[in-house]
């Protein structure tokens, strides 16, 4: 019987079991860390445990989640059993470390669930497989997993929002000793580098947790004094001057305790950096104050009285000089007015907003009575009705506008006349410029811009996209995002750089890098030489297969091109070609347009020719100069007188001379004997147009 059973087992036909799985050796692993930066160096100082990390497929391989890519978390083989049946979702351990094991080779996006109580600081993309450094999207890191790769170093760095203190007194002669203590419900006591005793200056910063309750206590250090005779105001503002919380002793949000020796108030910490401003007011009537973002800028604010009696002058200025602390007679950024008797009534006060600034807010804290204030930000004005015992403090807050700059280059050399635009978050184009050809001064520093440089000024603080129009004959290589304000290295979008402009910031280094395209013809050389004030265009081709004709094009601006001459294809295209141009202009751009028999078109590089004879119809000599320089005009500028300005290398205007004549071939002699030896920029303007810019050397 036993032998029979053995026989049956040996002869029984069993259907084979088929296992289908990806070899674990061919899968990859993604690792990284999540932590907190405490000292502002963008590196992890404290590990964060329990942060959720999820993995998504980047199906269109563009480096960030879009469309429906975020709807489905990827399945992985974390237990390496050959089955991809585990969800690609993990949690950081006690050391802030996370690991996604058994990831099939492909393109992915690693997504962090933002940890509570923290702000995003920066993301670092690891691996050595051509991953992008960053995609400029918070909480996302692109990853390319290759066979057997351990893609490490995909780190998420967080930070706590920062708090800064400022305390003022009104009037500024108050010399009582005050101090502020601040603590958070989770953080505990906060420590600031500078004691804010009535200095009017920022204290420096400490950090807090998002959403925790911040308690502030103002204490009078004089044992014999109280705060009963003061009106106390506070205002908490965010990064861009936005009001987060506000209150006063008048409305009950600030409470007096400990026999009125201490004043306390609280607010919830926002998801952004914040500044706490505290104002102590004693025996005040009507006070106007200025406030700037960034804080304590030295620009003057000018105000006009549009309506009202003699209690307020027709105009007054809130100075921008440094605040001098408790020894100052009055703080120079405030004015106090005592309005009584027949001067009481309605007043309208308007700020004349300075160039480079924008009005952000106008606010009034009522200490006593009521002003029935009407605020009109569109006209930067406030209307108040001052009667009887009315007392208040009105603050005009101005934000300094920012700027964005960068370059367009080809292998390190500036590319002129490339169109660039800047868009706001709605996609609307705010402004457009062309990269400099070396004759512009876009940033108004009195110096000529480098070739390829661009600049967008007077930008409202916020987020923008800089858009480059791809120049013909070039391939996009890279976009580099500048700035030091949480901007990222790249957003992985061709011809697009994101920029976050903070108040008063010039966000530099937003660079577009291009590379010349390979042409169907090989050029030995292409140059423009000047002989006897005539330009000679010279080129030679090495190869010219299928070339039908070569067209010489010129442009005075580098933007609009015109045909100068065409050369039909010949049997010996590889000969030296030459054509003379007698156009009289200081700067002319030339390029060669190659047309194949199939109609396809390619271009050579652009050659800029600067005439040594005339510059925009103006001849300058001698150069270097000893005592006088001659300017000969060969071009008529009708109806508008010309002005010659000379700047030193720091941008300072050192010499200016105007003239009302517009005659052809006018010879002007300019005395420069008073200038010190050195290099200077000479600029000739007619009206608002700069018709000539050049450097001169003073012996």
Residue, then its C-alpha position, 0 to 999 in steps of 0.5 A: x500500500x505504501x509503495x502504491x502511494x509513492x508511485x501515485x505521488x511520483x506519477x501524478x501530473x501537477x500544474x506548475x505554479x508561475x511567479x511573475x515579479x520584478x527582480x528586486x536587484x533591478x529595483x532602486x531605493x529612495x532615502x532622505x531626511x526631514x529636519x529643522x534649520x535653526x541657524x539659517x544655513x539651510x541645513x538640518x540641525x534638529x531631526x523631525x520624527x513622524x513626518x509622512x513621505x509619499x511617492x508619486x509617478x511623474x508620468x510626463x517626466x516634467x519634474x513636478x506633480x500636475x494633472x492627475x499625477x497626485x491622485x495615486x500613490x505608487x505601489x512599491x515592493x518594500x518587503x522585497x517579496x517580488x510583489x509590488x503590493x505595498x503603498x509608497x508611503x512611509x514616516x520618518x524615524x526618530x532620526x528624521x530618516x525615511x526610506x522607500x525600498x523596492x522602487x521600480x526604475x522610473x521618474x517620480x516625485x517625492x512629496x512631504x506632508x508639511x509638518x505642523x508648527x513649521x514653515x518650509x525652508x528648502x528641498x535638496x534633491x539627491x542622487x547622481x543620475x541627472x536629477x534636477x536640483x529642485x523644482x521650485x515647489x515646496x514639499x516636492x522633490x523630483x527623483x529618477x530611479x535607475x536600476x539598483x540605485x540608492x537615490x539618497x540625500x532627498x532632504x526636506x528642511x523646515x524652519x520655525x517662523x521668526x519674531x522681531x520686536x519694535x517699541x516706540x514712545x510718543x513723545x520720544x522724550x519719555x525716559x522711563x525704563x521699559x522691557x518686553x518679555x515674550x513667550x510661546x505656549x510651545x516654545x517657552x521664553x523667547x530671547x532677542x539679541x537687543x533689549x527693545x527699551x524704547x529704542x525704536x529699532x528692531x531687536x533681532x529675531x527669535x523663532x516660534x512655532x506656527x499657531x502657538x499662542x504668543x504672550x507679550x508682557x510690557x513692564x515698567x522697571x520704575x517701581x514708583x511708576x505705573x502704566x495708567x497714564x499711557x495709551x498702549x497700542x500693538x500691531x503684528x505684521x507679516x513679511x509683506x506688511x500685512x496686519x495679522x493682529x492689532x489692539x490697544x488698551x482702549x479696546x481692551x485687547x491689552x490688559x493692565x495687571x500687577x497694579x497697572x505696572x504691566x501690560x499684556x496681550x496675546x496673538x496666534x503665531x502665523x505661518x510667516x515671519x512677524x514683527x511686533x510693534x508696541x507704541x506707548x502714548x502719553x498726553x497725545x492729541x493727534x499723531x502721524x507716524x511713518x512705518x516702512x517695510x523693511x523696517x527703519x528705512x531712511x527715506x523721507x515721507x512728505x505729506x500735504x494737507x488737502x482740507x483743514x484749518x490751522x491745526x496742521x500745516x499745509x505740508x510736513x515731512x516725517x524724516x527718514x534719519x536714524x532714530x536716536x533712541x530715548x535721548x532724542x527730543x522727538x522721534x524723527x518719524x512722527x509728528x504731533x499736533x495739538x488741535x483746539x478751538x476754531x481749528x477743530x474740524x475735518x482734515x484730509x492728509x495725503x502722503x506724497x508717495x516717494x519713487x520706489x515705494x508704495x502705500x501699503x496701509x493707513x491705520x488709526x488707533x483711537x485713544x479717546x473720542x472718535x475721529x470718524x476716519x475715512x481711509x482712501x488708499x487709492x489717493x494715499x489719504x485719510x480724512x478725519x474729524x477732530x473734535x473736543x477731546x479726540x486723541x489718536x495715532x495714525x500710521x502710514x505704512x510704506x513698502x519699498x518696491x523691489x527689482x529683478x535682474x539677470x543675464x542672457x549668455x552664450x557660453x559666458x558671453x552676453x547675448x544682446x536684444x533678447x526679449x524678456x517679460x515678467x509675469x505676475x501670478x495671474x499670468x499678466x505681463x507686467x513689463x518687457x525689456x530687451x537684454x542690453x546691447x551695452x549701450x543701456x542703463x536699465x537700473x539707473x546707476x549711471x553706468x552702462x550695462x554689460x551686454x546681455x544684462x536685463x533689469x525689471x524695477x519698481x516691482x510690488x513685492x510678491x511672486x513673479x515669473x521671468x519669461x525669455x523669448x527663445x533667441x533664434x539660432x540658439x538652444x536653451x541650456x539652463x535657467x538659474x534662479x537668483x536671490x537669497x530669499x527662499x527662491x529655488x535653483x530651477x523650476x525645470x521649465x524652459x525659458x522660465x525663472x520664478x522669482x520671489x521679490x521681497x520688500x526692498x530686494x534686488x533679486x539678482x542672478x536670474x540667468x538664462x544660458x543658451x548655446x549656439x545651434x549647429x549650422x548646416x554650414x560650417x563657418x571658418x570666420x565671420x567678422x566686420x572690420x572698419x576701414x576709412x569709416x566704412x564697414x567691411x563684412x567678411x566671411x568664409x565657409x568651410x562646408x555649404x552643402x545644399x546652400x542656396x543663398x547667403x543673405x547679409x542682414x543688419x539691424x540698428x537695434x538688434x531687434x528688427x532685421x533688414x536685408x543688406x545684400x544677398x550672395x547666391x550659391x556658387x560652385x566655390x562657396x568656400x571662398x572668402x566673401x566680402x561686402x562693404x557697408x557705408x551706413x553711418x551709425x555708431x552701432x550696427x548689428x550684422x548676421x548671415x542668413x543661410x537659406x537651403x534649397x529646401x527652404x530651411x533657414x539658419x543664422x550665424x552668430x550676431x556680430x556687433x560693429x561699433x564705429x570708431x568714427x561716429x557714435x550715433x552721429x557724434x564723433x568724440x576726440x581726442x580720447x584720452x583727453x587732456x583738457x578739452x574734448x571735441x564733439x562733432x554732430x553729424x546727425x540732426x536732432x530737431x527741436x530739442x536741445x542736447x545735454x552732455x553729462x559725465x559720470x565717474x565710475x561710482x555713478x556720480x555726476x561730475x560735469x554737465x553742460x547744456x546747449x540749445x543748438x541743433x546744427x548739423x556738424x556742430x563742433x562742441x568743445x567741452x572743458x574737462x580740465x577740472x576732472x581728476x585723471x581716470x575713466x569716465x562715462x560720457x552721455x549725450x541726451x536730447x530730451x529724454x533720449x540718450x543719443x550717445x554713451x561712451x567712455x573717455x579717459x582723462x589724463 
